[in-house]
Amino acid sequence: MINKLIEKIRKTNAPIVVGLDPMLNYIPKHIQENAFAEFGETLEGAAEAIWQFNKGIVDATYDLIPAVKPQIAMYEQFGIPGLQAYKKTVDYCKSKDLVVIGDIKRGDIGSTSAAYAVGHLGHVQVGSKKYAGFDEDFATVNPYLGSDGVKPFIDVCKEENKGLFILVKTSNPSSGEFQDRVIDGRPLYEWVGEKVAQWGEDHMGKEYSYIGAVVGATYPEMGKILRKLMPKTFILVPGYGAQGGKGADLVHFFNEDGLGAIVNSSRGIIAAYKQEAYASFGELNYADASRKAVEVMIEDISGALNNR
């Protein structure tokens, strides 16, 4: 799957991923009203609104981008109907030949970790048959329980030719409370990055490992260090746009080949119509605003890489 992701990045010339992280207040009134007219102001109604909203954005952007990253929590808050909307979104994106990164941030051990891995990336045995549950292409994993939490995911990825993005240095302001703690002379995130690179050495695609890392755009200097520590690791970079990251900050996350990183933007794209820069599109044309925001992001990152 890492080979497919790289192939699609090369084809689109867009090392970006759209975060499908819908909140109800991002969804235009006409979509909410249509959904509520059919299902009422219920969890089912909310889930339908989310699904229609996502579909509009995917239809408007799929030809420009290599991948999407739905964040499962935004769907889970609406219970089972929300999870059904998540699954419909995953399947629809795959039908458009997009790589799907399931942002699930699971972190447990042993059989529990294996069950998460099977549910999201593998096939579960039901009698004499096997079924794919959510069937994403990649999943995000929290490694802070150690190898016991990661190895079950790696095992499933080997079977299924899928991939992981493992949290190393996250983009939130308080990440340093633990991740920056100095242990034996080095911050914890460096030790974690080194371990991710070791796991990755045994699980290589053609050019890069299918064991990737998550490193926040809000910490470019740390990204520079981690890029050197993990030369064959693909880095998923959250924190662009709404969280403050800009293309110029991100060049160090990429290798000299122009690859090695994929940058996520969520509300900066999916709620673009709410921003002053795209207000002229209006609510009815929210998806066109999202497309324009994608084009601007591609130009920003490509320009920064060309000028480094």
C-alpha positions in Angstrom: 0.0 0.0 0.0 2.9 2.4 0.6 3.9 1.8 -3.1 0.4 2.7 -4.2 0.4 5.9 -2.0 3.8 7.0 -3.5 2.5 6.2 -7.1 -0.6 8.4 -6.5 1.5 11.2 -5.0 3.7 11.2 -8.1 0.7 11.1 -10.4 -1.1 14.0 -8.7 2.1 15.9 -7.7 0.2 16.5 -4.5 1.8 15.2 -1.3 -1.4 16.0 0.7 -4.2 14.2 2.4 -7.6 15.6 3.1 -8.8 15.0 6.6 -12.5 14.0 6.5 -13.2 15.1 10.1 -16.8 16.5 9.9 -18.5 18.3 12.8 -22.1 19.2 12.4 -21.3 22.9 12.5 -19.2 22.5 9.4 -22.1 21.1 7.4 -24.1 23.6 5.4 -27.7 24.1 6.5 -29.3 22.7 3.3 -27.5 19.4 3.8 -28.5 19.2 7.5 -32.1 20.2 6.6 -32.4 17.5 3.9 -31.0 14.9 6.2 -33.3 15.9 9.1 -36.3 16.0 6.8 -35.7 12.3 6.0 -34.5 11.0 9.4 -35.5 13.7 11.9 -33.1 15.4 14.4 -31.7 12.0 15.3 -28.3 10.2 15.3 -29.4 8.7 11.9 -30.1 12.2 10.6 -26.7 13.5 11.8 -25.0 10.5 10.2 -26.8 11.1 6.9 -25.7 14.8 6.9 -22.1 13.8 7.5 -22.2 11.2 4.7 -23.7 13.6 2.1 -21.2 16.3 3.2 -18.3 14.0 2.8 -19.5 12.7 -0.6 -19.7 16.2 -1.9 -16.1 17.0 -0.9 -14.8 13.7 -2.3 -16.6 14.2 -5.6 -15.0 17.7 -5.9 -11.5 16.8 -4.9 -10.7 13.1 -5.7 -8.9 13.9 -9.0 -6.5 16.3 -7.3 -5.4 14.2 -4.3 -3.9 10.8 -3.5 -5.5 10.1 -0.1 -8.0 10.9 2.5 -7.9 10.6 6.3 -11.2 10.2 8.1 -10.9 10.6 11.9 -13.1 8.0 13.5 -14.0 10.0 16.6 -16.0 12.5 14.5 -18.2 9.6 13.5 -18.2 7.6 16.8 -19.8 10.5 18.6 -23.0 9.7 16.6 -23.0 6.1 17.7 -23.7 3.2 15.4 -25.2 5.4 12.7 -22.0 7.5 12.8 -19.9 4.4 12.3 -22.0 3.4 9.4 -21.3 6.8 7.9 -17.6 6.2 8.5 -17.7 2.9 6.7 -19.7 4.3 3.8 -17.1 7.1 3.5 -14.2 4.6 3.5 -15.9 2.5 0.8 -16.8 5.5 -1.3 -13.3 6.9 -1.2 -11.8 3.5 -2.2 -14.3 3.4 -5.1 -12.7 6.7 -6.3 -9.2 5.0 -6.0 -8.2 7.1 -3.1 -5.8 5.7 -0.4 -7.7 5.7 2.9 -5.8 6.4 6.1 -8.0 5.4 9.0 -7.2 7.9 11.8 -8.1 5.6 14.6 -5.1 6.1 17.0 -5.5 2.7 18.6 -3.1 1.8 21.4 -3.5 -1.4 23.3 -1.7 -4.7 23.7 -1.9 -8.4 22.8 -5.2 -9.8 21.6 -6.9 -6.4 22.0 -4.4 -4.8 19.7 -4.8 -7.7 17.3 -8.5 -7.3 17.3 -8.2 -3.6 16.4 -5.8 -4.4 13.6 -8.0 -7.1 12.2 -11.1 -4.9 12.4 -9.6 -2.0 10.6 -6.9 -3.5 8.3 -7.5 -7.2 8.1 -10.1 -9.9 7.8 -12.1 -11.5 10.6 -12.9 -15.2 10.6 -16.7 -15.9 10.8 -17.2 -19.7 10.6 -15.7 -20.9 7.3 -15.7 -17.3 5.9 -13.6 -14.2 6.3 -14.8 -10.6 6.1 -13.1 -7.2 6.0 -14.5 -4.9 8.7 -13.7 -1.3 8.1 -11.0 -2.1 5.5 -8.9 1.1 5.5 -5.5 1.0 3.8 -3.5 2.5 6.6 -4.2 3.1 10.3 -2.7 5.4 12.9 -1.3 3.8 16.0 -0.2 5.1 19.4 3.1 3.3 20.3 3.4 4.4 23.9 2.5 1.0 25.3 5.6 -0.4 23.5 6.1 -3.1 20.9 3.2 -5.2 22.3 0.8 -2.6 21.0 2.4 -2.3 17.5 3.5 -5.8 16.5 -0.1 -7.1 16.1 -0.7 -4.3 13.7 2.5 -5.0 11.8 1.5 -8.7 11.5 -1.8 -7.8 9.9 -0.2 -5.3 7.6 2.2 -8.0 6.4 -0.7 -10.3 5.6 -2.8 -7.6 3.9 -0.1 -5.5 2.2 -1.3 -2.5 4.2 0.4 0.2 6.3 0.7 2.2 9.6 1.4 5.7 10.7 2.8 5.5 14.2 2.6 8.6 16.5 6.0 10.0 17.2 5.7 13.7 17.8 2.1 15.1 17.7 1.1 18.6 16.7 -0.8 19.6 19.9 0.6 22.2 22.2 0.9 19.9 25.3 2.5 17.0 23.4 5.8 18.1 25.0 4.6 17.2 28.5 5.7 13.6 27.8 7.1 13.4 24.3 9.8 16.0 24.9 11.0 14.5 28.2 14.8 13.9 28.1 15.7 10.2 28.6 19.4 9.2 28.5 20.3 12.5 27.0 17.6 12.5 24.2 14.0 13.5 24.1 11.5 10.6 24.1 10.2 11.4 20.6 13.6 10.7 19.2 13.7 7.2 20.9 10.3 6.5 19.5 11.3 7.7 16.0 14.3 5.4 16.1 12.1 2.5 17.1 9.7 3.2 14.2 12.7 3.3 11.8 13.8 -0.1 13.2 10.3 -1.6 12.8 10.3 -0.2 9.3 13.6 -1.7 8.2 12.0 -5.2 8.2 8.9 -4.1 6.4 9.9 -2.3 3.2 8.0 -1.3 0.1 9.9 -0.5 -3.1 11.4 2.8 -1.8 9.9 3.4 1.7 8.7 1.3 4.6 5.0 0.7 5.0 5.6 1.5 8.7 5.3 5.3 8.7 5.3 8.0 11.4 3.2 10.9 12.5 5.1 14.1 13.1 3.2 17.5 13.6 3.7 20.4 11.2 3.8 22.7 14.2 7.3 21.4 15.2 9.4 21.9 12.0 12.8 21.8 13.8 11.9 18.4 15.4 10.7 17.3 12.0 14.2 18.0 10.6 15.8 15.8 13.3 13.3 13.0 12.8 13.7 13.0 9.0 17.4 12.2 9.5 16.6 9.5 12.1 14.0 7.9 9.9 15.3 8.2 6.3 13.0 5.4 4.8 10.0 6.3 6.9 7.0 8.0 5.3 5.9 10.9 7.6 2.2 11.9 7.9 2.2 15.5 8.9 -0.8 16.9 10.7 -1.2 20.5 11.8 -1.1 22.3 8.4 -3.4 25.3 7.9 -5.9 25.7 10.7 -3.2 24.6 13.3 -0.6 27.0 11.9 1.7 25.0 9.7 2.7 26.4 6.3 4.4 25.0 3.2 7.7 26.7 4.0 7.7 25.1 7.4 7.4 21.6 5.9 10.3 21.2 3.5 12.4 19.4 6.1 9.8 16.7 6.4 10.6 15.7 2.8 13.6 13.9 1.5 15.7 15.2 -1.4 13.6 13.0 -3.8 10.6 15.2 -3.0 9.0 12.2 -1.3 8.9 11.0 2.3 6.0 13.0 3.6 2.3 13.6 3.2 0.7 16.6 4.7 -2.8 16.6 6.2 -5.3 19.4 6.3 -8.8 18.8 7.7 -11.0 21.8 8.6 -8.9 24.1 6.4 -10.2 22.2 3.4 -13.6 20.7 4.5 -14.8 23.9 6.1 -13.1 26.2 3.6 -16.3 27.9 2.6 -16.4 29.4 6.2 -13.1 31.1 5.7 -12.9 34.7 4.4 -10.7 33.7 1.5 -13.4 31.3 0.1 -16.6 33.1 1.4 -17.6 34.0 -2.2 -18.4 30.4 -2.9 -21.2 30.4 -0.3 -22.7 27.4 1.5 -24.3 25.9 -1.5 -21.0 25.6 -3.3 -19.0 24.4 -0.2 -17.4 21.5 -2.2 -16.1 24.0 -4.8 -14.5 26.0 -2.0 -12.9 22.8 -0.7 -11.5 22.1 -4.2 -10.0 25.6 -4.4 -8.5 25.2 -0.9 -6.9 21.9 -2.1 -5.4 23.7 -5.1 -4.0 26.5 -2.9 -2.5 23.9 -0.5 -0.9 22.0 -3.4 0.6 25.2 -4.8 1.9 26.2 -1.3 3.7 22.9 -0.7 4.9 22.4 -4.2 6.3 26.0 -4.3 8.1 25.5 -1.0 9.7 22.3 -2.1 10.8 23.8 -5.4 12.4 26.8 -3.6 14.2 25.0 -0.9 
